Amino acid sequence: MAGAITARFCQNVKEIMRSRGMTQSELGEALGVTHQTVSTMLCGKHSPTLDKVEEVAEALGIDAQALVMQHLMTSS
């Protein structure tokens, strides 16, 4: 994934998690990975694969395309 898209993905996932009070451990559990893996993914150090984007989107109940292409408006 391109840098700007990865950054948008990371920002959107963090915003959704924050708005829902979801921890990295909880997202990791939903994805079948550790919280360390979620942390690495959300730091933008490594671009997630398209399959992983789809898995994250499904775990969060949001469209994968929206997750990487838009600024999400979440209420805090």
C-alpha angles and dihedrals in degrees: 000000000000118000097251092049092048090051091050091048092051093046093048094048091049092049093050092047091049093049091052097041089241120159128216087247091056093049090045090053091051090050097041093243136106125267087247090061090050090048092052091048093049094048088064092233091130127026111239117236119249088252090056091048089054091048092050092046091051092048089052095042095238136119111268093223092053089049093061104028108043142052103244120221108220127173114232 
